[in-house]
């Protein structure tokens, strides 16, 4: 860990929230903020773009093209009734 200290200006309420969360987790404010930043960065990296979601949905739709159509009298009851 670096011995250099930087200051970041936040409101007193935000500073207290950060201190409380760090204390609740049993870590220093520095450790808490580092973990928070790492988690946020990982979440951003794992998000799919709109085009990736569209591609996945298109692939799923294509899988069902050869399925037979549902019967004309198909209803919600057919899904939830037991022992059809």
Backbone as XML, in Angstrom:
<?xml version="1.0"?>
<chain id="A" units="angstrom">
  <residue number="1" name="UNK">
    <atom name="N" x="0.837" y="-1.166" z="0.000"/>
    <atom name="CA" x="0.000" y="0.000" z="0.000"/>
    <atom name="C" x="0.886" y="1.235" z="0.000"/>
  </residue>
  <residue number="2" name="UNK">
    <atom name="N" x="0.485" y="2.214" z="-0.768"/>
    <atom name="CA" x="1.253" y="3.442" z="-0.911"/>
    <atom name="C" x="1.132" y="4.288" z="0.347"/>
  </residue>
  <residue number="3" name="UNK">
    <atom name="N" x="2.198" y="5.025" z="0.658"/>
    <atom name="CA" x="2.158" y="5.898" z="1.834"/>
    <atom name="C" x="1.613" y="7.275" z="1.483"/>
  </residue>
  <residue number="4" name="UNK">
    <atom name="N" x="1.441" y="7.545" z="0.184"/>
    <atom name="CA" x="0.900" y="8.826" z="-0.256"/>
    <atom name="C" x="-0.593" y="8.883" z="0.060"/>
  </residue>
  <residue number="5" name="UNK">
    <atom name="N" x="-1.055" y="10.026" z="0.518"/>
    <atom name="CA" x="-2.469" y="10.203" z="0.844"/>
    <atom name="C" x="-3.034" y="11.310" z="-0.027"/>
  </residue>
  <residue number="6" name="UNK">
    <atom name="N" x="-4.141" y="11.020" z="-0.690"/>
    <atom name="CA" x="-4.866" y="12.017" z="-1.474"/>
    <atom name="C" x="-6.177" y="12.304" z="-0.764"/>
  </residue>
  <residue number="7" name="UNK">
    <atom name="N" x="-6.630" y="13.528" z="-0.902"/>
    <atom name="CA" x="-7.918" y="13.902" z="-0.323"/>
    <atom name="C" x="-8.945" y="14.019" z="-1.429"/>
  </residue>
  <residue number="8" name="UNK">
    <atom name="N" x="-10.122" y="13.502" z="-1.153"/>
    <atom name="CA" x="-11.260" y="13.627" z="-2.066"/>
    <atom name="C" x="-12.356" y="14.338" z="-1.289"/>
  </residue>
  <residue number="9" name="UNK">
    <atom name="N" x="-12.894" y="15.377" z="-1.889"/>
    <atom name="CA" x="-13.923" y="16.147" z="-1.200"/>
    <atom name="C" x="-15.296" y="15.544" z="-1.438"/>
  </residue>
  <residue number="10" name="UNK">
    <atom name="N" x="-15.961" y="15.231" z="-0.357"/>
    <atom name="CA" x="-17.340" y="14.749" z="-0.384"/>
    <atom name="C" x="-18.088" y="15.453" z="0.735"/>
  </residue>
  <residue number="11" name="UNK">
    <atom name="N" x="-19.404" y="15.400" z="0.681"/>
    <atom name="CA" x="-20.179" y="16.028" z="1.751"/>
    <atom name="C" x="-19.937" y="15.285" z="3.059"/>
  </residue>
  <residue number="12" name="UNK">
    <atom name="N" x="-20.221" y="15.945" z="4.156"/>
    <atom name="CA" x="-20.047" y="15.329" z="5.471"/>
    <atom name="C" x="-20.919" y="14.082" z="5.601"/>
  </residue>
  <residue number="13" name="UNK">
    <atom name="N" x="-22.131" y="14.145" z="5.028"/>
    <atom name="CA" x="-23.034" y="12.990" z="5.102"/>
    <atom name="C" x="-22.467" y="11.801" z="4.331"/>
  </residue>
  <residue number="14" name="UNK">
    <atom name="N" x="-21.914" y="12.065" z="3.147"/>
    <atom name="CA" x="-21.325" y="10.989" z="2.349"/>
    <atom name="C" x="-20.124" y="10.398" z="3.069"/>
  </residue>
  <residue number="15" name="UNK">
    <atom name="N" x="-19.300" y="11.238" z="3.631"/>
    <atom name="CA" x="-18.129" y="10.763" z="4.377"/>
    <atom name="C" x="-18.558" y="9.861" z="5.530"/>
  </residue>
  <residue number="16" name="UNK">
    <atom name="N" x="-19.620" y="10.242" z="6.221"/>
    <atom name="CA" x="-20.100" y="9.442" z="7.351"/>
    <atom name="C" x="-20.662" y="8.103" z="6.866"/>
  </residue>
  <residue number="17" name="UNK">
    <atom name="N" x="-21.387" y="8.127" z="5.760"/>
    <atom name="CA" x="-21.906" y="6.877" z="5.197"/>
    <atom name="C" x="-20.764" y="5.927" z="4.839"/>
  </residue>
  <residue number="18" name="UNK">
    <atom name="N" x="-19.725" y="6.468" z="4.239"/>
    <atom name="CA" x="-18.565" y="5.654" z="3.862"/>
    <atom name="C" x="-17.893" y="5.081" z="5.103"/>
  </residue>
  <residue number="19" name="UNK">
    <atom name="N" x="-17.682" y="5.925" z="6.109"/>
    <atom name="CA" x="-17.070" y="5.446" z="7.356"/>
    <atom name="C" x="-17.913" y="4.348" z="7.988"/>
  </residue>
  <residue number="20" name="UNK">
    <atom name="N" x="-19.238" y="4.551" z="8.014"/>
    <atom name="CA" x="-20.135" y="3.564" z="8.630"/>
    <atom name="C" x="-20.080" y="2.227" z="7.894"/>
  </residue>
  <residue number="21" name="UNK">
    <atom name="N" x="-20.096" y="2.266" z="6.563"/>
    <atom name="CA" x="-20.038" y="1.028" z="5.778"/>
    <atom name="C" x="-18.708" y="0.308" z="5.983"/>
  </residue>
  <residue number="22" name="UNK">
    <atom name="N" x="-17.624" y="1.058" z="6.008"/>
    <atom name="CA" x="-16.306" y="0.456" z="6.235"/>
    <atom name="C" x="-16.253" y="-0.195" z="7.615"/>
  </residue>
  <residue number="23" name="UNK">
    <atom name="N" x="-16.747" y="0.526" z="8.608"/>
    <atom name="CA" x="-16.742" y="-0.001" z="9.977"/>
    <atom name="C" x="-17.602" y="-1.259" z="10.081"/>
  </residue>
  <residue number="24" name="UNK">
    <atom name="N" x="-18.776" y="-1.240" z="9.433"/>
    <atom name="CA" x="-19.679" y="-2.390" z="9.446"/>
    <atom name="C" x="-18.989" y="-3.629" z="8.867"/>
  </residue>
  <residue number="25" name="UNK">
    <atom name="N" x="-18.123" y="-3.415" z="7.877"/>
    <atom name="CA" x="-17.426" y="-4.525" z="7.226"/>
    <atom name="C" x="-16.092" y="-4.859" z="7.897"/>
  </residue>
  <residue number="26" name="UNK">
    <atom name="N" x="-15.706" y="-4.044" z="8.870"/>
    <atom name="CA" x="-14.464" y="-4.303" z="9.597"/>
    <atom name="C" x="-13.207" y="-4.001" z="8.797"/>
  </residue>
  <residue number="27" name="UNK">
    <atom name="N" x="-13.301" y="-3.006" z="7.896"/>
    <atom name="CA" x="-12.152" y="-2.633" z="7.078"/>
    <atom name="C" x="-11.947" y="-1.129" z="7.161"/>
  </residue>
  <residue number="28" name="UNK">
    <atom name="N" x="-10.779" y="-0.689" z="6.695"/>
    <atom name="CA" x="-10.507" y="0.747" z="6.669"/>
    <atom name="C" x="-11.325" y="1.392" z="5.548"/>
  </residue>
  <residue number="29" name="UNK">
    <atom name="N" x="-11.449" y="2.705" z="5.602"/>
    <atom name="CA" x="-12.135" y="3.435" z="4.539"/>
    <atom name="C" x="-11.433" y="3.187" z="3.213"/>
  </residue>
  <residue number="30" name="UNK">
    <atom name="N" x="-10.106" y="3.191" z="3.219"/>
    <atom name="CA" x="-9.338" y="2.939" z="2.005"/>
    <atom name="C" x="-9.668" y="1.565" z="1.429"/>
  </residue>
  <residue number="31" name="UNK">
    <atom name="N" x="-9.669" y="0.539" z="2.277"/>
    <atom name="CA" x="-9.973" y="-0.815" z="1.810"/>
    <atom name="C" x="-11.403" y="-0.911" z="1.284"/>
  </residue>
  <residue number="32" name="UNK">
    <atom name="N" x="-12.330" y="-0.267" z="1.981"/>
    <atom name="CA" x="-13.732" y="-0.293" z="1.557"/>
    <atom name="C" x="-13.904" y="0.356" z="0.187"/>
  </residue>
  <residue number="33" name="UNK">
    <atom name="N" x="-13.312" y="1.537" z="-0.001"/>
    <atom name="CA" x="-13.443" y="2.240" z="-1.273"/>
    <atom name="C" x="-12.761" y="1.480" z="-2.407"/>
  </residue>
  <residue number="34" name="UNK">
    <atom name="N" x="-11.621" y="0.861" z="-2.118"/>
    <atom name="CA" x="-10.930" y="0.075" z="-3.139"/>
    <atom name="C" x="-11.797" y="-1.111" z="-3.566"/>
  </residue>
  <residue number="35" name="UNK">
    <atom name="N" x="-12.384" y="-1.809" z="-2.610"/>
    <atom name="CA" x="-13.242" y="-2.953" z="-2.915"/>
    <atom name="C" x="-14.476" y="-2.506" z="-3.695"/>
  </residue>
  <residue number="36" name="UNK">
    <atom name="N" x="-15.031" y="-1.371" z="-3.315"/>
    <atom name="CA" x="-16.200" y="-0.825" z="-4.007"/>
    <atom name="C" x="-15.851" y="-0.492" z="-5.459"/>
  </residue>
  <residue number="37" name="UNK">
    <atom name="N" x="-14.701" y="0.125" z="-5.655"/>
    <atom name="CA" x="-14.267" y="0.478" z="-7.011"/>
    <atom name="C" x="-14.003" y="-0.774" z="-7.843"/>
  </residue>
  <residue number="38" name="UNK">
    <atom name="N" x="-13.369" y="-1.779" z="-7.249"/>
    <atom name="CA" x="-13.089" y="-3.024" z="-7.972"/>
    <atom name="C" x="-14.385" y="-3.731" z="-8.367"/>
  </residue>
  <residue number="39" name="UNK">
    <atom name="N" x="-15.333" y="-3.776" z="-7.453"/>
    <atom name="CA" x="-16.617" y="-4.417" z="-7.722"/>
    <atom name="C" x="-17.366" y="-3.691" z="-8.828"/>
  </residue>
  <residue number="40" name="UNK">
    <atom name="N" x="-17.382" y="-2.371" z="-8.767"/>
    <atom name="CA" x="-18.067" y="-1.575" z="-9.783"/>
    <atom name="C" x="-17.423" y="-1.771" z="-11.150"/>
  </residue>
  <residue number="41" name="UNK">
    <atom name="N" x="-16.103" y="-1.777" z="-11.193"/>
    <atom name="CA" x="-15.392" y="-1.977" z="-12.464"/>
    <atom name="C" x="-15.709" y="-3.354" z="-13.044"/>
  </residue>
  <residue number="42" name="UNK">
    <atom name="N" x="-15.761" y="-4.367" z="-12.200"/>
    <atom name="CA" x="-16.070" y="-5.726" z="-12.665"/>
    <atom name="C" x="-17.494" y="-5.795" z="-13.205"/>
  </residue>
  <residue number="43" name="UNK">
    <atom name="N" x="-18.427" y="-5.121" z="-12.551"/>
    <atom name="CA" x="-19.813" y="-5.120" z="-13.015"/>
    <atom name="C" x="-19.931" y="-4.444" z="-14.377"/>
  </residue>
  <residue number="44" name="UNK">
    <atom name="N" x="-19.223" y="-3.352" z="-14.559"/>
    <atom name="CA" x="-19.255" y="-2.639" z="-15.835"/>
    <atom name="C" x="-18.687" y="-3.512" z="-16.947"/>
  </residue>
  <residue number="45" name="UNK">
    <atom name="N" x="-17.611" y="-4.232" z="-16.653"/>
    <atom name="CA" x="-16.982" y="-5.103" z="-17.646"/>
    <atom name="C" x="-17.904" y="-6.253" z="-18.041"/>
  </residue>
  <residue number="46" name="UNK">
    <atom name="N" x="-18.778" y="-6.676" z="-17.110"/>
    <atom name="CA" x="-19.653" y="-7.815" z="-17.359"/>
    <atom name="C" x="-20.970" y="-7.432" z="-18.033"/>
  </residue>
  <residue number="47" name="UNK">
    <atom name="N" x="-21.236" y="-6.158" z="-18.208"/>
    <atom name="CA" x="-22.484" y="-5.743" z="-18.826"/>
    <atom name="C" x="-22.429" y="-5.989" z="-20.331"/>
  </residue>
  <residue number="48" name="UNK">
    <atom name="N" x="-23.567" y="-6.378" z="-20.879"/>
    <atom name="CA" x="-23.655" y="-6.612" z="-22.318"/>
    <atom name="C" x="-24.095" y="-5.336" z="-23.019"/>
  </residue>
  <residue number="49" name="UNK">
    <atom name="N" x="-23.591" y="-5.134" z="-24.197"/>
    <atom name="CA" x="-24.026" y="-3.997" z="-24.997"/>
    <atom name="C" x="-25.405" y="-4.306" z="-25.575"/>
  </residue>
  <residue number="50" name="UNK">
    <atom name="N" x="-26.065" y="-3.289" z="-26.065"/>
    <atom name="CA" x="-27.392" y="-3.473" z="-26.656"/>
    <atom name="C" x="-27.324" y="-4.428" z="-27.842"/>
  </residue>
  <residue number="51" name="UNK">
    <atom name="N" x="-26.284" y="-4.309" z="-28.661"/>
    <atom name="CA" x="-26.154" y="-5.188" z="-29.821"/>
    <atom name="C" x="-25.906" y="-6.640" z="-29.396"/>
  </residue>
  <residue number="52" name="UNK">
    <atom name="N" x="-25.172" y="-6.842" z="-28.295"/>
    <atom name="CA" x="-24.940" y="-8.199" z="-27.802"/>
    <atom name="C" x="-26.245" y="-8.824" z="-27.300"/>
  </residue>
  <residue number="53" name="UNK">
    <atom name="N" x="-27.058" y="-8.033" z="-26.615"/>
    <atom name="CA" x="-28.353" y="-8.521" z="-26.135"/>
    <atom name="C" x="-29.246" y="-8.864" z="-27.322"/>
  </residue>
  <residue number="54" name="UNK">
    <atom name="N" x="-29.276" y="-7.986" z="-28.332"/>
    <atom name="CA" x="-30.077" y="-8.250" z="-29.532"/>
    <atom name="C" x="-29.640" y="-9.544" z="-30.209"/>
  </residue>
  <residue number="55" name="UNK">
    <atom name="N" x="-28.340" y="-9.758" z="-30.298"/>
    <atom name="CA" x="-27.812" y="-10.973" z="-30.936"/>
    <atom name="C" x="-28.257" y="-12.216" z="-30.169"/>
  </residue>
  <residue number="56" name="UNK">
    <atom name="N" x="-28.168" y="-12.171" z="-28.847"/>
    <atom name="CA" x="-28.584" y="-13.306" z="-28.018"/>
    <atom name="C" x="-30.074" y="-13.573" z="-28.196"/>
  </residue>
  <residue number="57" name="UNK">
    <atom name="N" x="-30.877" y="-12.525" z="-28.193"/>
    <atom name="CA" x="-32.322" y="-12.699" z="-28.373"/>
    <atom name="C" x="-32.645" y="-13.264" z="-29.747"/>
  </residue>
  <residue number="58" name="UNK">
    <atom name="N" x="-31.947" y="-12.811" z="-30.769"/>
    <atom name="CA" x="-32.143" y="-13.349" z="-32.119"/>
    <atom name="C" x="-31.789" y="-14.839" z="-32.171"/>
  </residue>
  <residue number="59" name="UNK">
    <atom name="N" x="-30.698" y="-15.217" z="-31.505"/>
    <atom name="CA" x="-30.291" y="-16.620" z="-31.482"/>
    <atom name="C" x="-31.334" y="-17.471" z="-30.760"/>
  </residue>
  <residue number="60" name="UNK">
    <atom name="N" x="-31.875" y="-16.965" z="-29.655"/>
    <atom name="CA" x="-32.915" y="-17.699" z="-28.934"/>
    <atom name="C" x="-34.171" y="-17.838" z="-29.784"/>
  </residue>
  <residue number="61" name="UNK">
    <atom name="N" x="-34.546" y="-16.782" z="-30.474"/>
    <atom name="CA" x="-35.727" y="-16.822" z="-31.336"/>
    <atom name="C" x="-35.527" y="-17.840" z="-32.459"/>
  </residue>
  <residue number="62" name="UNK">
    <atom name="N" x="-34.324" y="-17.897" z="-32.999"/>
    <atom name="CA" x="-34.045" y="-18.827" z="-34.091"/>
    <atom name="C" x="-34.164" y="-20.279" z="-33.639"/>
  </residue>
  <residue number="63" name="UNK">
    <atom name="N" x="-33.875" y="-20.544" z="-32.383"/>
    <atom name="CA" x="-33.976" y="-21.912" z="-31.862"/>
    <atom name="C" x="-35.413" y="-22.427" z="-31.897"/>
  </residue>
  <residue number="64" name="UNK">
    <atom name="N" x="-36.373" y="-21.542" z="-31.796"/>
    <atom name="CA" x="-37.766" y="-21.963" z="-31.738"/>
    <atom name="C" x="-38.472" y="-21.993" z="-33.076"/>
  </residue>
  <residue number="65" name="UNK">
    <atom name="N" x="-37.785" y="-21.711" z="-34.147"/>
    <atom name="CA" x="-38.433" y="-21.654" z="-35.472"/>
    <atom name="C" x="-38.981" y="-22.992" z="-35.922"/>
  </residue>
  <residue number="66" name="UNK">
    <atom name="N" x="-38.362" y="-24.090" z="-35.502"/>
    <atom name="CA" x="-38.796" y="-25.413" z="-35.945"/>
    <atom name="C" x="-39.771" y="-26.075" z="-34.972"/>
  </residue>
  <residue number="67" name="UNK">
    <atom name="N" x="-40.158" y="-25.380" z="-33.945"/>
    <atom name="CA" x="-41.106" y="-25.947" z="-32.983"/>
    <atom name="C" x="-42.510" y="-25.918" z="-33.569"/>
  </residue>
  <residue number="68" name="UNK">
    <atom name="N" x="-43.317" y="-26.932" z="-33.263"/>
    <atom name="CA" x="-44.690" y="-26.911" z="-33.759"/>
    <atom name="C" x="-45.481" y="-25.803" z="-33.070"/>
  </residue>
  <residue number="69" name="UNK">
    <atom name="N" x="-46.495" y="-25.269" z="-33.741"/>
    <atom name="CA" x="-47.296" y="-24.218" z="-33.113"/>
    <atom name="C" x="-48.135" y="-24.800" z="-31.966"/>
  </residue>
  <residue number="70" name="UNK">
    <atom name="N" x="-48.539" y="-23.933" z="-31.065"/>
    <atom name="CA" x="-49.400" y="-24.357" z="-29.967"/>
    <atom name="C" x="-50.801" y="-24.640" z="-30.505"/>
  </residue>
  <residue number="71" name="UNK">
    <atom name="N" x="-51.532" y="-25.541" z="-29.853"/>
    <atom name="CA" x="-52.899" y="-25.813" z="-30.293"/>
    <atom name="C" x="-53.759" y="-24.547" z="-30.217"/>
  </residue>
  <residue number="72" name="UNK">
    <atom name="N" x="-54.805" y="-24.483" z="-31.049"/>
    <atom name="CA" x="-55.690" y="-23.319" z="-31.083"/>
    <atom name="C" x="-56.344" y="-23.051" z="-29.730"/>
  </residue>
  <residue number="73" name="UNK">
    <atom name="N" x="-56.641" y="-24.124" z="-28.988"/>
    <atom name="CA" x="-57.340" y="-23.952" z="-27.709"/>
    <atom name="C" x="-56.382" y="-23.887" z="-26.511"/>
  </residue>
  <residue number="74" name="UNK">
    <atom name="N" x="-55.113" y="-23.639" z="-26.754"/>
    <atom name="CA" x="-54.110" y="-23.560" z="-25.682"/>
    <atom name="C" x="-54.415" y="-22.366" z="-24.789"/>
  </residue>
  <residue number="75" name="UNK">
    <atom name="N" x="-54.343" y="-22.589" z="-23.482"/>
    <atom name="CA" x="-54.649" y="-21.505" z="-22.536"/>
    <atom name="C" x="-53.677" y="-21.544" z="-21.363"/>
  </residue>
  <residue number="76" name="UNK">
    <atom name="N" x="-53.778" y="-20.539" z="-20.548"/>
    <atom name="CA" x="-52.960" y="-20.471" z="-19.329"/>
    <atom name="C" x="-53.233" y="-21.686" z="-18.443"/>
  </residue>
  <residue number="77" name="UNK">
    <atom name="N" x="-54.450" y="-22.144" z="-18.423"/>
    <atom name="CA" x="-54.820" y="-23.288" z="-17.622"/>
    <atom name="C" x="-54.007" y="-24.527" z="-18.007"/>
  </residue>
  <residue number="78" name="UNK">
    <atom name="N" x="-53.682" y="-24.654" z="-19.307"/>
    <atom name="CA" x="-52.871" y="-25.783" z="-19.770"/>
    <atom name="C" x="-51.484" y="-25.773" z="-19.124"/>
  </residue>
  <residue number="79" name="UNK">
    <atom name="N" x="-50.984" y="-24.616" z="-18.833"/>
    <atom name="CA" x="-49.649" y="-24.495" z="-18.233"/>
    <atom name="C" x="-49.686" y="-24.916" z="-16.770"/>
  </residue>
  <residue number="80" name="UNK">
    <atom name="N" x="-50.726" y="-24.493" z="-16.053"/>
    <atom name="CA" x="-50.757" y="-24.661" z="-14.606"/>
    <atom name="C" x="-51.533" y="-25.882" z="-14.121"/>
  </residue>
  <residue number="81" name="UNK">
    <atom name="N" x="-52.274" y="-26.529" z="-14.978"/>
    <atom name="CA" x="-53.050" y="-27.684" z="-14.512"/>
    <atom name="C" x="-52.122" y="-28.882" z="-14.366"/>
  </residue>
  <residue number="82" name="UNK">
    <atom name="N" x="-52.448" y="-29.729" z="-13.398"/>
    <atom name="CA" x="-51.613" y="-30.889" z="-13.112"/>
    <atom name="C" x="-52.076" y="-32.091" z="-13.915"/>
  </residue>
  <residue number="83" name="UNK">
    <atom name="N" x="-51.144" y="-32.922" z="-14.325"/>
    <atom name="CA" x="-51.444" y="-34.204" z="-14.933"/>
    <atom name="C" x="-52.134" y="-34.160" z="-16.273"/>
  </residue>
  <residue number="84" name="UNK">
    <atom name="N" x="-51.728" y="-33.246" z="-17.139"/>
    <atom name="CA" x="-52.326" y="-33.196" z="-18.479"/>
    <atom name="C" x="-51.996" y="-34.421" z="-19.257"/>
  </residue>
</chain>
